[in-house]
Amino acid sequence: MAQQEQCAPSDAWARVKSRLRAELGEDVFASWFRGVEVERVDEEVVHLTVATRFLRNWLRSHYYEFVLRLSRGEWPTVERVEFRVRQPHFGIEAPKEPLRQRRGPTVVEAAPEAMPLPMPLRTGYGGFEGSPLDPRLSFTSFMVGASNRLAHAAAQEVAGAFSTPQPLFNPLFMHGNVGLGKTHLLHAISWDVKQRKPEAQVLYLTAERFMSGFVQALRARDALAFKEKLRKIDILLIDDMEFLQGPTIQQEFCHTLNSLIDGGRQVVVAADRAPTQLDKLDMRMRSRLGGGLVAEIGAMDYELRHKILQKRANEACIETKGLDISDTVLAFLSERLTESGRELEGAVHRLRASYQLTDEPVTLETAEQIVRDLMRGAEPRRVRIDDILRTVSKHYGVNRGDLLSGRRNRSIVRPRQIGMYLAKLLTSRSLPEIGRRFGNRDHTTVLHAIRKIEQLMNDDNQLREEIELLKRLLRD
């Protein structure tokens, strides 16, 4: 105990976090543990604080045993871990204005410390103007997940080593569906290169702009000068390569591509398909584009979608006084909006605009109404007990086998009871049938579970929110 008392809890927790990062990986650690702080340590309890209720619930259900095991490495007598949502501030602050104070309908108040964004930059060389760069699309603002980790790492490597005699990944070809981050990474490379070496000749173009520039050069009888300018830049970034059409333009682009790569200059290309699937391009160009590193950006998983929504929502809440987007709303959006990052950002913009225009708080109901047209399959579908088992299992971090077993742990009994309640509410199955599907239980057990959940919902607002969320996930 003497050694335990000599070590400050914050120092010991820092070591626990280092082990969490090493065992779980940087992405998982950054998503769930970076902001977790230790409040105090009793003889048997580690008291941790987190920023949101959603984070508290997630850590309890998914990482409790993991955190407890690592904590015992620092505090051997610890028997359990407690997670608490901390207050949003720790110091003495001036009194705040009432949350629901009425404002003008379209005024957006920015946080005092917010720095103005730089103006959009147009890349270019020798009088040829490239497409504008969005200052918001940087490596810092790019959210990394399992589906885009390779492309992100390759983009950072290219940006950091573009001026080497022979670039490692040349060309770098990134492909994926619309809205998954290809354009973001092209802009991020451009910004990073200009920051590292302001005199670098960076040219970012969409395929459409390349075609337009070449056609204009042909009309002005200046095609030779156009090609020479392109071949002398340091790094060329082409977006939407699938739209590059026309045999003459493709031939000239292929010559430019070969000239740049052979000269040790970096080329980065993005498209919606892999080079071998770009049927409109000739075989030589497809072969050259696939000769470097080809990095696919896949569909976003739930964790990445939630990470993006949480970041965008935090930014919106900072910039808009009084706006609050709850964890329940973010979880609902993360489950339902699965197509693209633009879809996720659009949802946050709509929630923010709704709050500014109506001055009404953002609830699960308003969120559902606002983003309904963004969702696929908006027509209500038939709910099956298998759907309920899968959704409840995923939401509470409980194995399906545990839900159907005879185990009586509270962490399993409550989700099981909620599943039975939802089965009675959302399906036409009888009580005996529900009991049979939930591990051959008697219909009186099902009836007890339904009445128990109804009773708890009368006194527990959080439980009501969770069940409302589950109902929407199952119905949509």
Secondary structure, DSSP 8 states (H G I E B T S, - for coil): -HHHHHS-HHHHHHHHHHHHHHHH-HHHHHHHTTT-EEEEE-SSEEEEEES-HHHHHHHHHHSHHHHHHHHHTT-TT--EEEEEE--S--S-------TT----TT-----TT-------EEEEETTEEEEEE-TT-STTT----TTTHHHHHHHHHHHHHTTSSS-SSSSEEEE-STTSSHHHHHHHHHHHHHHH-TT--EEEEEHHHHHHHHHHHHHTT-HHHHHHHHTT-SEEEEE-GGG---HHHHHHHHHHHHHHHHTT-EEEEEESS-GGG-TTS-HHHHHHHTTSEEEE-----HHHHHHHHHHHHHHHHHHSTT----HHHHHHHHHH--S-HHHHHHHHHHHHHHHHHH-----HHHHHHHTGGGSS--S-----HHHHHHHHHHHHT--HHHHHS----HHHHHHHHHHHHHHHHHS---HHHHHHHTTS--HHHHHHHHHHHHHHHHH-HHHHHHHHHHHHHHH-
